Amino acid sequence: MIAPKVLVVDDEKAMRLSLSEIIRLDGCDVLAAASGEEALQLLSTNSFDLMLLDIKMPGMDGIRVLSESRRLSPQTVIILLTAHGTLDTAMQAVENQAFAYLLKPSAPDVIIDKVRRGLARRMEMTHKDQLINQIEQNLKELRVETVPATSGSTADARPKLASGGGIVLDLSRREATVGGKSLHLTPTEFRLLTSLMTRPDEVLTAQQLVREAQGYQADEREAREIIRPTISRLRSKLAQYPHSAKCLVSVRGQGYMFSERGG
């Protein structure tokens, strides 16, 4: 079983070492950072299940790190630690979707309990994504069985790649990359992005996108409810690539389009 990966961020060396040891002894793989800047660097090059983050640090404080981490690693669960709790920082923690907010010093068993709960939340999120992927794959296979085979010449005429805004879609392999880095997309997300990118600067309605990404006809209201969260997930996954994310444009009252000019 792979150990959960945790990032500990605190400018006080003694606290940083103590927290790291407590969590490591509970079976986690731990990395530590002495500043907000170092934490963001680690987040940009590593995947963490959970981050323990001190709020009051010189330079980049924990609230700013929390906000930036939502762009770099939206799936990481974050627990904030502070010796000086205020209503303002608590509200900012809530606004930036922190999992928990603890006062320092906290007893080791309290910290371990929160970390375990946070990791359980992370596993729940991962399991949910896996279920969505499996359901979408099953639906795709069912649709394929009912679609008549086409001639080889028609399939060969299809484009193999779609690119724009730094995003490259390999349509034959169903793989997406941004700046050479792999972008994990569900089958529905991939098909939706393909629909938009193969017709740049063309507004597609939610009904069109449901028909092309999901394979069935929905009324206007249902289509909007289906497509809106899918677009939101795509933007979240592209958040660390601001230019690429801006290419997904919402056109008020009409639908969505992919435009390198942005919205």
ABEGO torsion letter per residue (X at the ends): XBBBBBBBBBABAAAAAAAAAAAAAAGBBBBBBABAAAAAAAAAABBBABBBBBABBBEBBAAAAAAAAAAABAABBBBBBBABBBAAAAAAAAAAGBABBBBOBBBAAAAAAAAAAAAAAAAAAAAAAAAAAAAAAAAAAAAAAABBBBBAAAAAABBABBBEGGBBBBAAAGBBBBGGBBBBBBAAAAAAAAAAAABBGBBBBAAAAAAAAAGBBBBAAAAAAAAAAAAAAAAAAAAABAAAAAABBBBBGAEBBBBAAEX
